Amino acid sequence: MHLHDTYWIVGHFHYIIFGGMGFGFLAAVHYWFPKMFGRMYNRRQAVWGWLILFIGFNVLYFPMLILGWEGMPRRYYDYPPQFHSLHLISTVGSWILIAGLIWIFFNLIQASGKEKRQGITHGAERPWNGRSLRLRRQKILKKFLSWKKDV
């Protein structure tokens, strides 16, 4: 097993965990943000933040796959000199990834501090013009609970 106990394991693990759960979490936050807070973030800034994050993610973790393929072992506090360039590329990728995360969270924090609601009210019905029941739940609940007004 050529790749066992190499940096390939580290790169693959982070591709799966951060790529699957991290990007999924950020996508969910962006999807539900208008519904939760009644304010819309800057979509253009969100796309730029995602692009920077995506580039940083790949620049950070893809060299780890190559390092593992070339035989760089895991759990070393220092590494042989022939692996220096790929470690340097990976380090720069981590800076790009952090810049993307800062960009994304700054955009969300800035949007949550806006006083004007930009046409979206808290619990807005259909902020993405979706027709699913999940996005229309407020209207359905109001219709279902309207009997309380008659009592």
N, C-alpha and C positions, 0 to 999 in steps of 0.2 A: 504494500500500500504506500505508494510514493508520496501522497499528500497528507498522510496521517501525521499529526502533531507538527504541522507547519503553519505558516502564516496564511495559507489558503483557508484553513479552518476559521481563522479570525475574520478574514474578509468575507467569507461565505456567511458566517453567523451574523455579522453586522448588515450584510445585504438583506438577509431574511428578516431580522428583527427590526432594524430601523427602517428599511425599505418597505416592509409590510405594515408594521404597527405604527411607526412614526409618521409616515406619509398618510396612512389611513386616518390617524388621529387628527392631523392638521387639516385633512380634507373634511372631516366631520365638523371640526370647529368652524371652518369657513362656511360650510353648508348651513349649520344651525345658528351661527352668530346673529343674523338679522332676526330670526325667530326668537332667540333668547333675550336679546338686548334691545330690539326695536331700532337698531341703527345699522346702516350699511357701511361697510368698510370700502376703501378705494380699491376697486377691482383691478385696475391697472397696476397699482402697487403690489397687490397680492400676486398677480401673475409674475411680475419681476422678482418678487421674493421667492416664489416657487422655482423660477428658472435658476436663480443664484443657488438656492438650496440643492436643486437637482444636479447642477454642475459640480458643486462642492462635494456632494455625496459620492458621485462617481470618481472624482479626482482623489478623494480620500480613500475609498475602499477598493477600487479596482487595482491599484498597485499592490495591495495586500494579496490579491489573488495571484498576481504575477510573482511576487516574492515567494509565496508558498510553492508555486510551480517550479521556481528556481532552487528551492530547497532551504529557504530561511526558516529555521526552527522557531517554534513559539517559546514563550516564557524565558526569553533572554533579556537581561537588563541592558546588554550592549549587543551590537550586531557586527558581523564581519564587514570590512570596508567595501566589498563588491556590491553590497546592498544599500550603500549610502544614497545613491541618486533616487531610487524608488522610495526610500523613507523620506527624503526631502520633498518629493512630489506629494506624498501622502500628507506630510505636515502642512504644506501649502493648501491642499484640499480641505484640511480641517479648518483652516482660517476662512476659506470661502464658505464652507458649510455654516460656520458660526455667523458669518456676515448675513447669510440668507435667513437664518433663524432670527437674528436681531431685526432684520428688515420686516419679516412676517409679524413678529410680536409687536414691533413698534406700530405697524399699520393697524393691528387690532386694538392696541391700547389707545391710539389716537382716535380711532372710530368710536370706542366706548366713551370717550370724554366729550364727544360732540354734543352740543345742546340741541341743535336742530335735528329733528328725526328724519329728515329727507323723505317724507312721505310714507315712512314705515312706522307703524305704531307698535308698541310692545305687544307681542303675541300676534303679530300681523298675519292676516290670512294670505297665504300664498306669496311669500316674498320672492320666489323664483318662478312665479306663474305656473306652478305645478298643479296638477289636477288630482293628486293622490289624496286619500282620506287622511293621511298623517298631517298633511299641510292644511287641511280644511277642518281640523278637529275643533277649533274654537266655534266655528259656525254650527257644526253638528251638536256640540254640547249646549250651545245657547238654545237651539231648537228643541233639544231633548228636555232641557231644564226649564222651559218657558212656562210650564204648569205652575211653578211657584208664584208667578206674578198674579195668577188668577185667584189664588187662595186668600 
